[in-house]
Amino acid sequence: MNQSTTSSAPDDSLSAATEQVRRAAQDKAKRPSIAGFFDEATNTVTYVVHDPASGEAAIIDSVLDYDAAAGRTSHGSAELIVEYVKANDLTVTWLIETHAHADHISAAPYLQEKLGGKLSIGREIIRVQDVFGKLFNAGTDFERDGSQFDHLFTDGETFKLGEIEGIALHVPGHTPADYAFIIGDAAFVGDTIFMPDFGTARADFPGGDARQLYQSIQRLLSLPGETRLFLCHDYKAPGRDEYAWETTVRQQREENVHVKQGTSEDEFVAMRTKRDSTLSMPELIMPSVQVNIRGGHLPEPEENGVSYIKIPVNTL
Ligand SMILES: [Fe+2]
């Protein structure tokens, strides 16, 4: 038997997301305002998404500046977000992580202190905490229950940004805990799919799975064609000199170099696995993962008051 039982089951979360996008497409008041902030050091896009009527806002995937050679953090990128939120008189209710990032440290705790909001991530972060807790030999004081976050989203969970509707979709594959957040007609897809000319995210980190990633991407590409997609990263692409991070479901279906319509799961998995085997680990994976599985908090200081980042040797 080579049949998936899940693919034929009704996907209530996806149906609800589809209906939400349709309602937003017909009513401008249900569509959010979106500002993207590109961090060139880590190729990451941070989004501030808000309801124009109420000023209620979510910050998605923020970046803490980190000088790896010096082991020093700074807040230049985060301060750009603080300035934007203040200049537009927004009220931050959510600080959302699409997943535990491996290429940059989250600035969510810093932004929470300055702006408020509930720090949140998908509930499968518990699995990621377990995997990396073991890898970093974190002691029993490191809780592997997601308690470092204020809220853990589940698949299909709905939320509001003022009067604008939101829904969380679990899209594992890049990591076990990746979520896409659909707000009005806009989907913040984290590391699943990238610009059509670049393709898709890697699936070779501990807990990653190319087959799952394909299924997750199919789910996202089942949303209405006009759904706006906002990506977590961009690296330019051959023939493109400008960074870009916004596209649509329709454009992805027609043009994505890794998963456009007609690409089979087996073809995708073969391509992804081969490509991943050529990629080196992201420069900041060690500090990023160690801090991000703690909700963006540095590891507990040692008795001299200093936090240390560990590097496990010969493990990845
Ligand atoms: Fe990532």
Boltz pocket constraint, residues with backbone or C-beta under 6 A from the ligand:
constraints:
  - pocket:
      binder: B
      contacts: [[A, 99], [A, 100], [A, 101], [A, 102], [A, 103], [A, 174], [A, 191]]
      max_distance: 6.0
